[in-house]
C-alpha cells in the first residue's frame, strides 16, 4: 500500500510539472535583461516560426501550441518576452492570428524556446 501511494504521488507531481513546463503564460517586459526570449512580430503568417492566438482566460491554454495568455505580473508567467523592433534581434518570429484554430508552430525546431 505504501509503495502504491508513493508511485501515485510521483505520477501526480510529474503530470503537474509537465503541464506547467509547456504552458504559455507570458509576461511582456521592456527590459532585455529580464527576457527569456526576444520576439519579433511579422506581417504575414508564412514568415512566422509560430502563429499565436491570444486567449482571454488562463484555462484555455493547451501546452506549447501557440495559445498565449498574457499576465500582468512577472511572477505569474512561465516565460518573459521582449518584443524587438528588428527581425535580426529576435529568437522567435510570431504572427498573431484571429482564430484559435489557426495557432501553431510553423518551425517546430524552435519549440524548445517555450518549454
N, C-alpha and C positions, 0 to 999 in steps of 0.2 A: 504493500500500500504506500509506503513512504517513497519508494522509487517512482511509482506512478505519479505522485504529487510533484516530485522533483522534475520529472520529464515534462509534465504539463506546464509547470511554471517556466521552464526553459523555452518551450514552444510558444507560450504567450509572449514572453519577452522578445523572442526572435521576430514574431509577427509584428509587434509594436514597433520595433526598430526598423524593420524593412519598410513599413508604411511611412514612417516619418522620414527616412532617408531619401525617399523618392517623391516626397510631397513637394508641392510647388507654391509654398507661401513665400512671397518675395517682398523685400523692402527696397525701395529706390533711394539710394544715397547720393549725395552731391560731392562726396569726398572719395577720391580714387583709392586712398589707403585703406578705406573701410570695405571696399567692394570685393566680393568673391569673384565676380566675373564682370567684364565690360561688354555692354550690349549696344549694337547699332541697329537702328530701325531702317529697313529697306523699303523701297517704294513699291516693289512687286513681289508677289509670293514666290515666284521661281528663283529669286535672288536669295531667299532666306535659308538658313540652316534649320530653323524652327518656326512653324506657324503657331502663333499664340492667340488664345481666346481668354479674355479677362472675365473670370467668373465673379458673381456678386456675393456668393456665400461660400464659406470655407468648406462645407461638406460636399461641394461639387467637385473638389479636387480628386483626380484619379491618377495617382502615380506620376510618372515622368512623361506625360502625354501632351504637354503644351497648354494645360489649363492652369492659369496663374491666378492666384488670389493675392492682391496687394494688401499688406498690413501697414498700419500707421506707426507701429513701434518696432524698432530694430530687433529687440529681444524675442519678438513673436515670429520672426522669419526663419526659414531654413536657408535661404540664400539672400545675400545683399548684392544688388546690382547697381551698376553705374551706367547710365545712358551716355554714350560718347557721340561726338559730332562727326567723326570721320570713320569710315569703314576700316581703315588700316589699324585703328586703335582697338578694335573690338575682338573679343574672344568668340563672340556669338552674334550672328545676324538673325534678327527676328522680323516677322511680318505679322501685324495684328489683324486677325480675321473677324468677320462679323458674326459668324455662327460657330457654335461649339463643335459640330461635326467636322469643320474644316481644320481644326487644330491638329498638329502632329509634326513629327520630325521629317525633314527633307534630307538632312545629313546626319544619319544616326551615329557617325563616328564622333560627334560632339556631345552625345548624350551624357557622357561622364561628367561634363561641366555642371550638370544639375543634380547629381547624386550626392 
